[in-house]
Structure formats: structure tokens, C-alpha cells
């Protein structure tokens, strides 16, 4: 009797823990009618940023864009003005909940290392105005006088000049279609001190070694495939499919797997059929 009671006491918290730990699944909002299909398109792209070697001769550092921080701007008369306005995208909406998972629909989604985003069919041209990444570093902090190491992470936002970005990334939504825009590399270029898109001053700028800089997007143009960095290749290509064009394959397969039984899966699968491994 006592054993049964003790077991019951132990099992109850475990059961409650299991119930509480439902996995969260995120998917792209799927159009349900012909009218909805005509009103929206899906675009995909990837942005990575290249930081040059520092004053101490460190290697180049690469950071990878995250979906939550990538913002777009319409290319109109106010694009430059609005580029730095961080109006949040619509939040993910809970559409289904089961015993094991909660399913959310949203306007954009991280697909492996790529961003997929729903864009309205409104005749406007768009470009990316902001990209972001998570920067983590280990610091020593004192807790009750005792030095302790803690990892601290911050969101780093990089604002891009729409006039620069539109030269390499300029898109309109195609009704009911998926457009893969490609891989883009952000590189540091010198700029003027009054440029609103200039980065905060670095040590070498403060001591007069270099001028102000800002990130400018360029097409990848095969840089990753030619690189010796496995980290870069693993982010955007399958190990056995490191060939030109197969970054799009990775993106489309990611869309297909992330959105089962949806309109976007059907479109992605059709586009995947053109690839020959």
C-alpha cells in the first residue's frame, strides 16, 4: 500500500511535466481560397555577414541572418525613411493543439538556414531593410563574490540602405508562387560619418586607422562553394549536394517538410521535381 502511494507521488509530477512539455511547431500560413492564393507569394533567401579580420589578426568571422529580425521595406519614395522602423511582423497564431504539440501559423519562418516570407501581391517592389543575428559570448560575473562564467546572448540588428540592397535584391510577389532569391553576403564598405546606415565606431576607427563602415549586400556568386570553410557550406548545402543551384533545393525541401498537407508543400514539391541529383 505504501509502495503504491509513493509511486503515485513520484509519477504524478512526471506526468504533469510530460503534459506541460508540448513541442511547438511553426508553419507558414497557407492560402485556403483562389482569392487568397492570388493575394500572396512566398520568397526565400539567405543572408550572411562577413566581418573582416580584426586589429589583432583574427580570422574573418561570419554571422548568419535570423528570420525573426529580417524586415522588408517597399521600394517607394519613403523606403529610406522607413528602413529603420522596426514595425514587428504579425505574431505566430496558434491554430491547432494536440496532446503532443502546439501548431502555429505565421507570415515568415526560418527554413534551416534560410528565411521564407509571405509577401502581399500589391504591385510594389520590396527589399530587405534589416537583418539580424544572435551574438553570444562568455563573461565572468561575480555571484556573492564568487567569479562565475555565464553565457550572455544579444540580438544584433544590422540596418541596410534600401538603395544599396535593391541593386541585388529587388522582388515583387508572384501570386501563389515560391521565388527563391538566392544567397547574399553582407560585406563592410567604407562610408561617410553622416551616413544613417553607418555602424557604430569600432576601435580601429576611433584611433584613426580606418573610416566609418556599413554593410552592403552582394550576391554570393559561388563564394560559399569555393570557400574552405566547412561551417559556411554546412549552413546552406547538404554534404553530398554541394553544387551550384542546390542551395535552392535545400530551401525548397525545407519548405516542403515544414509545411505538411499545405498549399506551400505542393508548390515546393513541384519546383523540387526539376532537380536531378
C-alpha positions in Angstrom: 0.0 0.0 0.0 2.8 2.4 1.0 4.7 1.5 -2.1 1.7 2.3 -4.3 1.3 5.6 -2.7 5.0 6.5 -3.0 4.9 5.5 -6.7 1.8 7.6 -7.3 3.5 10.6 -5.7 6.5 10.2 -8.0 4.6 9.6 -11.2 2.2 12.5 -10.8 4.9 15.2 -11.2 6.4 13.3 -14.1 3.0 13.0 -15.8 2.3 16.7 -15.3 5.8 17.5 -16.7 5.1 15.4 -19.8 1.8 17.1 -20.4 3.4 20.6 -19.9 6.2 19.9 -22.4 4.3 20.0 -25.7 6.5 20.8 -28.7 5.8 23.9 -30.6 5.6 23.6 -34.4 5.8 26.6 -36.7 4.4 26.7 -40.2 3.7 29.2 -42.9 0.1 30.4 -43.3 -1.5 28.5 -46.2 -4.0 30.2 -48.5 -7.4 28.5 -48.5 -9.2 30.0 -51.4 -8.4 31.0 -55.0 -8.7 34.7 -53.9 -6.1 34.1 -51.1 -3.8 32.3 -53.5 -3.8 35.3 -55.8 -3.1 37.8 -53.0 0.2 36.4 -51.7 3.5 35.0 -52.8 6.4 33.3 -50.9 10.0 34.4 -51.2 13.1 32.7 -49.8 16.6 34.0 -49.3 19.7 33.7 -47.0 21.9 36.5 -45.7 25.2 36.0 -44.0 27.6 38.8 -42.8 31.3 38.8 -43.2 33.4 40.6 -40.6 37.0 41.2 -41.7 40.0 40.3 -39.6 40.4 42.5 -36.5 43.4 44.5 -35.5 45.0 41.5 -33.8 44.9 39.5 -36.9 42.0 37.3 -36.1 40.3 35.3 -38.9 37.2 36.5 -40.7 34.0 36.0 -38.7 30.7 35.0 -40.2 27.3 35.6 -38.7 24.1 34.2 -40.1 20.7 36.0 -40.6 17.8 35.0 -38.4 14.2 35.1 -39.6 12.9 36.9 -36.5 14.9 40.0 -37.3 14.7 40.2 -41.1 12.4 43.1 -42.1 11.4 44.2 -45.6 10.6 47.6 -46.9 8.6 48.7 -50.0 10.7 50.5 -52.6 8.9 53.8 -52.8 9.7 57.4 -52.0 9.8 56.7 -48.3 11.9 53.5 -48.4 15.0 55.1 -46.9 13.0 56.8 -44.2 11.1 53.7 -43.2 14.1 51.3 -43.5 15.0 51.6 -39.8 11.4 51.5 -38.4 11.1 48.1 -36.8 7.4 47.5 -37.1 7.0 43.9 -35.9 5.7 41.3 -38.2 2.4 39.7 -37.3 2.9 37.2 -34.5 2.5 33.5 -35.0 -1.1 32.3 -34.4 -2.0 29.1 -32.6 -4.2 27.1 -35.0 -4.1 23.6 -33.5 -3.2 21.9 -30.3 -2.9 18.2 -29.6 -1.7 16.1 -26.7 1.8 16.3 -28.1 2.2 19.6 -29.9 1.1 23.2 -30.5 0.9 24.2 -34.1 1.4 27.9 -35.1 0.9 29.7 -38.4 2.9 32.7 -39.4 4.0 35.1 -42.1 7.6 34.1 -42.1 9.7 31.1 -41.0 13.3 30.1 -40.6 13.8 27.2 -43.0 17.0 25.6 -42.0 19.4 28.5 -42.6 17.0 30.4 -44.9 14.3 32.9 -44.4 10.9 32.3 -46.0 8.5 35.2 -46.1 4.9 35.7 -47.3 4.7 38.9 -49.4 1.5 40.6 -50.5 0.7 40.8 -54.2 0.2 44.6 -54.2 2.3 45.6 -57.2 5.1 47.0 -55.0 8.7 46.1 -55.1 10.4 45.1 -51.9 13.9 44.6 -50.5 15.3 43.6 -47.1 15.9 46.6 -44.8 17.2 44.9 -41.7 18.9 41.6 -40.9 19.9 40.3 -37.5 21.8 37.6 -35.7 22.3 36.3 -32.2 25.7 37.1 -30.7 26.8 35.1 -27.7 29.8 35.5 -25.5 31.1 34.0 -22.2 31.6 36.6 -19.5 32.9 36.3 -15.9 30.4 37.7 -13.4 30.6 37.8 -9.6 27.8 36.0 -7.7 28.1 36.6 -4.0 31.7 37.5 -4.5 32.5 34.3 -6.4 33.6 34.6 -10.1 31.3 32.6 -12.3 31.2 32.2 -16.1 27.9 32.9 -17.8 27.0 33.0 -21.5 25.2 36.1 -22.5 23.4 36.5 -25.8 22.2 39.6 -27.5 20.2 40.3 -30.7 22.3 42.4 -33.1 20.4 44.3 -35.8 22.0 45.5 -39.0 20.1 48.1 -40.9 20.7 48.1 -44.7 20.3 51.0 -47.1 17.4 50.1 -49.4 19.0 51.9 -52.3 22.1 49.7 -52.0 20.2 46.5 -51.2 17.7 46.9 -54.1 20.6 46.7 -56.6 21.0 43.0 -55.8 17.7 42.1 -54.0 14.6 43.6 -55.6 11.5 41.5 -55.7 7.7 41.5 -56.3 5.4 38.8 -55.1 4.2 36.4 -57.7 0.6 35.2 -57.0 0.7 31.8 -55.4 4.3 31.1 -56.3 7.5 30.5 -54.5 10.5 32.6 -55.5 14.0 31.7 -54.3 16.1 34.9 -54.4 19.4 33.3 -53.6 22.3 33.6 -51.2 23.6 37.1 -50.2 26.7 38.1 -48.4 26.9 41.3 -46.4 30.4 42.9 -46.7 31.7 46.0 -45.0 32.3 49.1 -47.2 33.6 52.5 -46.2 31.1 55.3 -46.0 30.7 58.8 -44.6 30.3 59.7 -41.0 26.9 61.2 -41.7 25.5 58.1 -43.4 22.4 57.0 -41.3 23.3 53.3 -42.1 26.9 53.5 -40.8 27.8 51.1 -38.0 28.9 52.3 -34.5 32.5 53.2 -34.4 35.0 50.4 -33.9 38.4 50.5 -32.1 40.3 51.0 -35.4 38.0 53.8 -36.4 38.4 55.6 -33.0 42.2 55.5 -33.2 42.1 56.8 -36.8 43.2 53.6 -38.6 40.0 53.4 -40.8 36.9 55.2 -41.8 33.2 54.6 -41.0 31.7 51.5 -42.5 28.4 50.0 -43.3 27.2 46.6 -44.5 26.3 46.3 -48.2 24.8 43.2 -49.7 26.3 41.3 -52.6 25.2 38.2 -54.4 27.1 35.2 -53.1 28.2 34.2 -56.6 29.5 30.8 -55.5 31.7 32.2 -52.7 30.5 29.6 -50.2 31.1 26.7 -52.6 34.6 27.9 -53.3 35.4 28.5 -49.6 37.4 26.2 -47.5 35.1 26.9 -44.5 33.0 23.8 -43.7 30.9 25.9 -41.4 29.7 28.0 -44.3 29.0 25.1 -46.6 27.1 23.1 -43.9 24.8 26.1 -43.2 23.5 26.2 -46.8 24.2 22.9 -48.6 23.8 19.2 -47.9 27.2 17.5 -47.6 26.5 15.3 -50.6 25.0 18.1 -52.7 27.5 20.9 -52.7 26.8 22.0 -56.3 25.6 25.3 -57.9 21.9 25.7 -57.5 21.4 23.2 -54.7 21.0 25.9 -52.1 17.6 26.4 -53.7 17.0 22.6 -53.3 17.8 22.8 -49.6 15.4 25.7 -49.2 12.5 24.1 -51.1 12.9 20.8 -49.3 12.8 22.7 -46.0 9.6 24.4 -47.0 8.1 21.1 -48.0 9.0 19.3 -44.7 8.0 22.3 -42.5 4.5 22.6 -44.1 2.9 19.1 -44.4 -0.5 18.9 -46.1 -0.4 22.6 -47.2 -0.5 24.6 -50.4 3.1 25.6 -50.0 4.2 22.0 -49.8 2.5 21.3 -53.1 4.2 24.2 -54.8 7.6 23.4 -53.3 7.4 19.7 -54.4 6.6 20.8 -58.0 9.7 23.0 -58.0 11.8 20.2 -56.4 10.9 17.9 -59.3 13.2 19.9 -61.7 16.3 19.0 -59.7 18.3 15.9 -60.8 20.7 14.6 -58.1 
